[in-house]
Amino acid sequence: MGHTVPETIMKSRAETCRDKADECERAAARVGDPQIQASYREMSRQWHEMAERQLVIDQALSGVGTI
């Protein structure tokens, strides 16, 4: 039998997306080129958007299989 990690320990996909967004913000702060900063900030915005979408999916799936 395999060992499963409790759900509370596993990072949610939404949290992972938010972490990626934070990485992009840190990268934007490290570069001096305004165009590159803007690109990193746009990627951050998109990661945040994916996190929100994942929360909606997770909420929808949390009711699957329940009566």
Stockholm file with secondary structure:
# STOCKHOLM 1.0

chainA/1-67         MGHTVPETIMKSRAETCRDKADECERAAARVGDPQIQASYREMSRQWHEMAERQLVIDQALSGVGTI
#=GR chainA/1-67 SS CCCCCCTTTSCCHHHHHHHHHHHHHHHHHHCCCHHHHHHHHHHHHHHHHHHHHHHHHHHHHHTTTCC
#=GC SS_cons        CCCCCCTTTSCCHHHHHHHHHHHHHHHHHHCCCHHHHHHHHHHHHHHHHHHHHHHHHHHHHHTTTCC
//
